[in-house]
């Protein structure tokens, strides 16, 4: 399975970014998908998940600001990030989520999001 994230960049506080992740080498539509992030010196953490039926779940710190979505025809999962804060600065990754709730695959290269004025 290959995971390719894109869409990161440098943005000012209050700005927006839309991340994309293309998943190849797997049946896409039957899996829960998740976005994760890792800030410098911190552990990787789950940000948002979306099930195969479209049910979503978010980390408390991003609720109301981030929206996860998926396009099964394109094998792509998205993360729309609005009202960005400096504490959102991290490398963002996507992954398939297993029935245990943990990531299934190795990690892609991620995409860097930097929120700074």
C-alpha positions as CSV (number, residue, x, y, z in Angstrom):
1,X,0.0,0.0,0.0
2,X,1.3,3.4,-0.9
3,X,0.2,6.6,0.8
4,X,1.0,10.0,-0.8
5,X,0.1,13.1,1.1
6,X,0.1,16.6,-0.4
7,X,-1.3,20.1,0.1
8,X,0.7,21.4,3.0
9,X,2.5,24.7,3.2
10,X,3.1,27.9,5.1
11,X,0.0,29.8,6.2
12,X,-0.8,32.6,8.5
13,X,-2.9,32.1,11.7
14,X,-6.5,32.0,10.7
15,X,-5.8,30.7,7.3
16,X,-6.9,27.5,5.5
17,X,-5.3,24.6,3.8
18,X,-6.7,21.5,2.1
19,X,-4.7,18.3,2.4
20,X,-5.0,15.3,0.1
21,X,-3.9,11.7,0.4
22,X,-4.0,9.2,-2.4
23,X,-4.0,5.6,-1.3
24,X,-2.9,3.0,-3.9
25,X,-2.4,-0.8,-3.8
26,X,-5.5,-1.5,-1.7
27,X,-9.2,-1.7,-1.9
28,X,-10.0,1.8,-0.7
29,X,-13.7,2.0,-0.1
30,X,-14.1,-0.6,2.7
31,X,-11.6,1.0,5.1
32,X,-11.8,3.7,7.7
33,X,-9.2,6.4,6.9
34,X,-7.4,8.7,9.2
35,X,-5.3,11.8,9.3
36,X,-2.5,12.0,11.8
37,X,0.1,14.7,12.7
38,X,3.4,14.9,14.4
39,X,4.8,18.1,15.8
40,X,8.5,18.6,16.5
41,X,9.4,16.7,19.6
42,X,6.0,15.2,20.0
43,X,4.4,11.8,19.4
44,X,2.3,11.3,16.3
45,X,-1.4,11.8,17.1
46,X,-4.7,11.1,15.5
47,X,-6.5,14.2,14.1
48,X,-9.6,12.8,12.3
49,X,-11.1,9.6,11.0
50,X,-13.8,8.8,8.5
51,X,-15.4,5.4,8.2
52,X,-16.5,3.6,5.0
53,X,-20.0,4.9,5.6
54,X,-18.9,8.5,6.1
55,X,-19.1,8.7,9.8
56,X,-16.5,11.1,11.2
57,X,-14.6,11.6,14.4
58,X,-12.2,14.4,15.4
59,X,-9.7,15.2,18.0
60,X,-11.2,17.8,20.4
61,X,-8.6,20.5,19.5
62,X,-9.7,20.5,15.8
63,X,-13.5,20.1,16.1
64,X,-15.3,22.8,14.3
65,X,-12.2,23.8,12.3
66,X,-11.2,20.7,10.4
67,X,-13.3,18.5,8.1
68,X,-12.3,15.1,6.8
69,X,-13.9,13.7,3.6
70,X,-13.2,11.0,1.1
71,X,-13.7,10.3,-2.6
72,X,-13.8,6.6,-3.1
73,X,-13.7,6.9,-6.9
74,X,-10.4,8.7,-6.6
75,X,-9.0,6.6,-3.7
76,X,-8.4,10.0,-2.0
77,X,-9.0,11.3,1.5
78,X,-9.0,15.0,2.3
79,X,-8.6,17.2,5.3
80,X,-10.0,20.7,5.0
81,X,-8.3,22.8,7.7
82,X,-9.8,26.2,8.6
83,X,-9.0,28.8,11.3
84,X,-5.5,27.4,11.6
85,X,-3.5,28.0,14.7
86,X,0.3,27.9,15.3
87,X,-0.2,24.8,17.4
88,X,-1.5,23.0,14.3
89,X,2.0,23.1,12.9
90,X,3.1,19.6,12.2
91,X,3.8,17.0,9.5
92,X,0.5,15.5,8.5
93,X,0.1,11.9,7.5
94,X,-2.8,9.7,6.4
95,X,-3.3,6.0,6.9
96,X,-5.9,3.2,6.8
97,X,-7.3,2.4,10.2
98,X,-7.7,-1.2,11.3
99,X,-10.6,-2.6,13.4
100,X,-8.4,-2.1,16.5
101,X,-8.4,1.6,15.8
102,X,-4.7,1.7,15.0
103,X,-3.0,2.5,11.7
104,X,-2.6,-0.4,9.4
105,X,0.2,0.6,7.1
106,X,3.7,2.1,7.1
107,X,3.8,5.9,6.9
108,X,4.2,8.0,3.8
109,X,6.4,11.0,3.5
110,X,3.7,13.3,5.0
111,X,3.1,16.9,4.2
112,X,4.4,19.8,6.3
113,X,1.9,22.3,7.6
114,X,3.4,25.5,9.2
115,X,1.2,28.1,10.7
116,X,3.1,31.3,11.4
117,X,2.9,35.0,10.9
